[in-house]
Amino acid sequence: MKFYPLYLWLLLTGTINVLAQNTDKYTDAEIVYYKEKYGGLKIHTRGWGINYNTAKIQNIYKKKIWQFELQELKHPKENRRASVMSTAGASLQQRYIYGKQNNFYNINVLYGKERVLSQRGRKNPVTISYRYLGGVSLGLLKPYYLRLYYQNETENFRDEPYNEQNALRFLDPNSIYSASGFYYGFNALKLRPGIIGKAAMVFEWSRNESSIKGVEIGAMLNIYPQNIPIMVVQENNKIFSNLYLQFLFGSRK
């Protein structure tokens, strides 16, 4: 397994030592803003995420951050296919993910700190900082449904999740019409509590000091006590390491 956070952390420590030398000298008396509120749209190596952040500005160098996040974690072996079933000789081209058993979402609550390395100024149009956060992750397993074909029966198509009774049909491409609707499976959610940690660099360039516009580049690590059954025939893991890019939008006051 590749642990991306370790690689990123080595890069961060080297960058921090260089940028710290360029930090402007300020005093606490120069603090104008005390709070930040902003949202984030995230793409990562195994899916997507959205979050809401609130930060308390301690001084011009330090912040304390609370983050509330919803994201999806996908298996690296997920493979979207076109259905081979046809009607009157014409391919239907319906899509589904072969061998997928569950969608895996997680609700994360994190607390952390941010350190400003280089303030925005005349010579530097971008504020550069680093942050680290940790917290709890409530995993949500939602069964993945397929529309399966049953020949010579009254109800030819059935929307079903994977189980021992339909295992052969669930993995037979000739019996799969398509993926079922997204709303299937919400009545059978299962909880998987765990923990999460993040380390990242933040680059902010908003011209207006009261607004926040920027990007966050970092790595995160989700850990759960048990393997998360996302796929049927592939190896499932309980540790998810990812790199991510996040776009930040908000304000400070």
Buried (B, 14 or more C-beta within 10 A) or exposed (E): EEEBBEEBBEEBEEBBEEBEEEBEEEEEEEEEEEEBEBBBEBEBBBBBBEBBBBBEBBEBBEBEBBBBBBBBBBBEBBEEBEBBBEEEEEEEEBEBBBBBBBBBBBEBBBEBBBBBBBBBEEEEEBBBBBBBBEBBBBBBBBBBBBBBBBEEEEEEEBBBBBEEEBEEBBBEEEBBBBBBEEEBBEEEEEEBEBBBBBBBBBBBEBEEEEEBBBBBBBBBBBBBEEEBBBBBEBEBBBEBBBBBBBEBEBBBE
